[in-house]
Amino acid sequence: MKLNRQIHHVDAISRLVGVQDRNLLVFKQYLGITVSLHGSDIVTDAHHDMIPLLEAIFDVLIELAEHQIQLTERDVMYIIKLAEKNELEDVFELYRNRKKVLVNDLGKSIYPKTFTQKKYIEAIENSDLVFGVGPAGTGKTYLAVAQAVSDLKNGKVKKLILTRPVVEAGENLGFLPGDLKEKVDPYLVPLYDALYEMLGTQNTMSLLEKGVIEIAPLAYMRGRTLENAFVILDEAQNTTRVQMKMFLTRLGFASKMVITGDPSQSDLPKGIPSGLNQAIAILTDIDSISVITFDKIDVVRHPLVQRILERYETNES
C-alpha cells in the first residue's frame, strides 16, 4: 500500500532513511510492518487501520529531513512512540531549536533528544540541585556528565565530582582482590565510560591525575564541602536516608548537584528505605531544586529492549 506522502529531495531521502535504510527497519522491529521507498513514494504492508498513524509519523520525519536534520534510529523510534500517544505537537520545534550540550571527543554533537531531556538540561542550567529520576536508558547520567564537562570546559566550575553508592550484590568487597580502589572501581565503570566518550581516554586520565575530575564512592564525600564543583550522584536509589542527607549537605558555593536514579530499582537490603524517595518527597517545593521525572517514552533504545521491558512489566504485574 502506498502512503499519501512523498519525499521530493534526494538529500532529504538520505537523511530520512539513514545508513543502509536502518531508520526504516525500526518500523519492522517495533511495529512489525515493512516500510520502504520506491523512488519518492513510501510503500508499506501495514493494515489500512495503521495508515493514519504512519502518515502522521512521516509528516514529521519528512519535514525534519527537508530542514536538513539528520535522523537516527533513536529519532525515528521516539517519533513513533510520540505518534502512538498523539503527542507529535511541537516535536518539529524540539529538533529545530535543540541546544547543543557538548561536542564529544569524536566530534559528535550531544543534544537533548526528547522533551523530558530538554527540560532536564534546562533545569540543570537554572537550578543548583536537580533530581533526574526514571527508568534506565533515559539519558539521565549521560546528559548530566555531558553538561558537567561542558561547564568545566567553559570555566563555570573548577572540578567535576562523580560518585555512586557502593551496594554489594552478592560479593563482599573485603573478599575481592586488590586495594580499595581496585575493589570499588567496577562499581564506577559507567561513569568512567561516559567521561572517556566526552573527553577521550588520555584527557580523562590526565584530569583525574590532576584532581580536576574525581570519581569516588559516596562514602568518600563525608566531611567535605564541595565548592566550585559540578557534582553528580548516580544510582541514588541505592543511598540510605542517612547517606542522602550527608550528600545533600555537602553542597558548597558556586556548585551544582545532579542526582540521578530510578526509585523503583533499589538494591538496598530488604527493609531499608531509599534516601532518594525521601529526598524527593520532602524537597520538591524548595526554590532552586528541580525534580525531572522521565518516563518509558524517554527510553530510546533498541526496539527489542522496549519489548523486553514490556514483557517483564506484564509478568511482574
Disulfide bonds with the S-S distance in Angstrom:
none
